[in-house]
Amino acid sequence: MKSIPLLLSLLAATSGAIAATPTAAGDLLYTLEHTTPLPSTNTGYDYIKFQPGTSRLFMARLADGLTVFDVDTGKVIRTVEDSRGANGPLLLPEYNRGYVAMDDGSLLSLDLETLKPLGRVPLAKDGGLNSAIYDPHTRQVHAIVGSRPLESTWFTLDAASGTLLKTTVFPFRKMDDPASDGQGRLFAPARKDGIVLVLDAATLEEKARWPVGCAVSKVRYQADTRRLLGACASDTPSFFALDADTGRVIATLPIGYGLDGFAIDESRHRIVTSNYDGTLSVIAQDGADGFRPLGTVATHTGARMMALDERDGRLFVVNAAFTRSAPNDKGETSTTYHPDSFVVLTYAPR
């Protein structure tokens, strides 16, 4: 992990709309409520997501499959059959369907009520799928590949049936989950190019290209403020807010290193990122243009994935112990996870 000299002077060009008032002494923000260990092999893990309005947390644990965990009881409900290689779940209760991006390039579909597989369709032939997102305007699912040498491919499917409708190729090496405004636009981050693409949701035609100035990884559309909230990873870890109509940068703030989880707690007016460096970065939102840092909560090194329980504001962070090898001649390292070290960490808001 690299050190970042004062994170580019803590992003000194931060917008004047941001107040610098820190959290008062004694404000804990979040406290660890439970640590729940689960059986695991030496595999890694990726996205975790809640089924909206329920206690069911779907955890993509790669070789250990898609684990469905009840956060209220602290018990595993089931590991979905034929889900080895699960990387990114998408849950659509309006269709009683779930879709799971798999690391072999296939897309698994399942019945949300029974948690039984409905099918597994091969899509990408040159590597794994990273994730899948839903656009309510078109009622379509977009399954997106992981990093590639030159281009990123999206597979567009009918959300109700899982029928493949089209394949679209973009000239970017890494594209992360886009955000939908629900009215015909998708905001798609191209991480290694530091831009957000504005796409026509029906055709996926590019309508605009907005430079963000950092490795943009996460984006969320906030309808009531018409803002695009997001965060950047790599050596420029930062939160940002854009005007979703013009692309104007409203605000930027530094966050922890190794971003991978991003949540907006609308009831508490907070944005939280979970970071590989073992922190939660907590930001307060005041209206459309007011953002300020609240503080940093320590978690565990490597605890990069997080999901927000919208029912009560609890944060669920997952992690596993690991050993990282010494660099080889090319400077590359490898990570081996320790068996039976996977944990679900529950953080309660304060």
N, C-alpha and C positions, 0 to 999 in steps of 0.2 A: 504494500500500500504506500502510495507516495505522500509526502508532506506537501502542503500547499502554502506557500509563504503568505500568511495572513489572508489567504483566500482572495488574492488580488486586492489587497487592502480592504477586505470585506466588501467587495463590490462597491468601491467608493462612488461610483456613478449612480448609486441608488436614487430613485425618484424622490423629489421633495415631498411627495404625498405621504411618505412613510414617517411615522413618528418613531423615535428611538427609545421610547420609554420601556425599560425592561420590567419583568415581573417583580413584584415586591418580595422582599425577603420573607420566607415562610410559605409562599405559594408553591405547593408541590406539583400542581398541574395534573399529574397522573401518578398513581402508586400501584405497585405490583400486588395483585390480589390473589392470584393462584398461579402455580406452576404445575402443569399436567404432563407427565412423561408418557410417551406412546411407544410401542414396539416399532423398531425400524431396522433396516439393513444399512449398508454403507452407501446408500444412494443420497443424492441431493434432493432438492425440492424447488418449487417455483410458486406460481400464483396461488393465493387463497382468497375465497370470495364467499360472502353470505348469500343464501337464498333470501331475497327481500322479505322483511316482516317476520322472519322465523329465527329459531335458535340454531339452524343448521349451517355449519361452516364447512365448505367444500375445499379440501386441501389437496393440491396437485403435488404428489410426492414421487414423481418420476417412476423409478423401478418398483416402488411400493404402491403405486397406483393412486387412484382418486379416493381419498378417505373422507367420509362424511362424519363430522364431529358435532355433537350436541353441546353447545357452550353452556347451557343451563345445568345440565347434569354432569358435564365433564367426561362423557362417555362417547366412544366411537359407536355410531349407528351401523355403519357398514363401509367396507371397501368395495367399490363398484367392480363388478366382474369385467374382465377383459379390458382393464384400465391401466395396465402396466405401460409406463411411458407418459403418464398424464403430466401436462405442462401448464395448461391454461384453461380453467373452467369458465363457462358462460351459462347463466341460469335464467331461464325465461318462463316463469310460472304462468304467464298468460297463455302459453302454448303447452303447458305441462311438459316442457322439454328442457334438457340441458345439453350443451355441446362442450366438448373438451378437445383442445388442441393438443396433439400427441407428438412426442419427440421423434417418431418415425415418419412424420409427414401426413399422418391420417387424422381424420376428425371423427371422434366418437360421439354418438348421440345417445341420450338416455331418457327414460321416463322419470320425471321428478317425483311422482307419487310413490312408485314402487322401487325406484333407484336401480332398475334393471336396464341393461343396454338395449337400444333399439337398432343399432347398426354401427359400423365403423367403415368410413369411406376413405380410400387412399386419395390424397390430393397432391402434395408436394413430393416430387421424385428426387430432389437434390438436397434433402435435409429435413429437419423438423419444423413443425409449426410452433410459433411462439404463443399465440393467443387468438381469441375470437371476440368480436364485439357485435352489438346489435344496434341497428338504426331504426327507431320507431317510425320515422317518416316513410321509409320505403318498405318496412317490415322485412328487412334483409339482414342476414348475418354475414360478416366479413371475417374470414379466417386468414391470418397473416403469418408469413414465414418469419423465422429468426434471421440473424445476420447472414448475409451472403456476400460474395466477393464483389459483385457489381450491381445487382438489381434485387428489388423486393417484389414479391408476388402476393396479391390478394385473391382469395377465392370467395366469390359471392354466392350465397345460398339463400333459398327461400326459408324463412325462419320457421314456418309452420310444418313444413315437410322435410326439410333438409336437402332438397333438390338443388344440385349445382346449377347455377344460372350463367356464370361467366367467370373468366379469369383475367385479371388486369396486372400488368407489369409496370413498376415505377423504377426510374433510374437512380435509385438510392440504395445504399448498402444495408441500412438498418432503419426500419420504420416501426415505431411503437404504436400502442393502441390509440386510434383516433377518438375524438369526442364528437357527438352529434348534437346539433342545436334543436333537433326534432322538427325543423322547418325547411329542410332541404340542403343543409350544409354539413360537411364533415371537416373537422380540424385535425389534420394528420401530421404528427411530428416525424421529421427525418433527423434522427439523432446525430449522426456523424456529419451532417451538413449544417446543423444549428439553425434549422428553419421549421416553420409550421406551414403546411400546405392547406389552403382552403379549397375543398373539393365539392363539386356538385354531387349530392348524395345519390341521385338517380343514375348519372352517367360515369361518375368518378373522374370527370374532367377537371383539370386544375383551373381554378378561377383567380387565385392570388397566391403569393409566396411571401411570407413574413419572416424576416430574419430576427432571431431571438438573441443571438450572440453567445450561446452556450449549447451544450449537448442536450437538447430538449428530449426528455424521456416520457414525462407524464403530462397529460392535458385533461381538463374537465371544463365543461361548459356550465356556467351559472346563469340560469335563465332570468332571474329577477334583477340581476345587475348588468346583464349583457356583457359579462366578462369571461375571458378564457383564463382559467387559473392552471398553473402547471409548475413543473420543476425540472431541473437539469441535473445530469449525473456527470461522471468522469471527473476531470480536474477543475470543473467550474460548477460545483454543487450550489444550486441556488433555486429559490422560489421566484416565480414571476407572475404578473397579472397583465393581460393584454385587453385592450378594447376589442371586443369580438366583431365589431363592425368595420374597424379601420386597421387593426393590427398594431396600433400605437401601444408602446410599452408604458404601463401605468406605474408599475412598481417592481423592484427586485430586492431580494433579501438573501443572505447566506443561510445555508442549511448544512447538516452533517454530511460527511463523505460516504459515498456508496449508496445513494438513494435507490430504493426499489419499491417502497410502499408510499402511497399518497392518499389522504382522506380529507374530506371536507365535512366537518361537524356543523351542520346548519343551525342546530338549536343552540349551540354554544358559541357560534361565530368563530370557529377555529379551523385552521388548516394544520394538518400534522403530516410529517414525512417520517418514514422509518429508514434507517441508514445502516450500512454495513459496519460502520465504525462503532456501533453499539449505542446509538442515540436515537431519540425521537426529537425532531425539531418542531416546536409548537409556535404557531403564528396566530395573532388575533386579527380578525377582519371587522372593520367598522364601515359599513356601507360599500359602495362600489369601488372607492379609491383609497380607502384607509387600511393599511396593513402595518403591523408592528410585531417584532419578535417578543414572545412571552417567555421563552426559556428553552432549556434543553433537558430532557429526561434520559438518564442512563438506563440502558437495557443490557444486552450481551453482545460482545463482538460477533459479527456475522448475522445478527438478527435483522435482516433486511426486508422481510415480507410481513405485511400487516393488513388487517381488515377491520373496519369500523362497524360495530353493532349499532345500527341507527335507532334501535329501541331505547337504549339507555346510555349511549356514548362510550361504552367500553371499547378498548382497543385490544385486538388479539394479534400477537406477534409470535412467529414460529422461528425455531432455530434448531441446530444440531451441532454437537461438538465435531471438530475436524482437525486434521493434520495437513499442513501445507508443506510440500516438498521444497528443497532448496532449488534455486533457479538452475536450469540447464545451460548449455552453451549459447542458446538463443535468448536467454533471460526469461524463459517460460517456467511457470510453476504448475503443479497439479494439486488438487484438493481431494483428500479421502475423508469421508464422513465416518464417524465412529458408530458402530451398530448400537441400537437401543439407547441412543442419546437424544432423539427427537423430542422436543418439548413445545407445548402451547403455553405461552405466557399471557396472562390476563391483566390488563392495566385499567384501573377504574379512574374516571375523571374526578378531579377535586375542585 
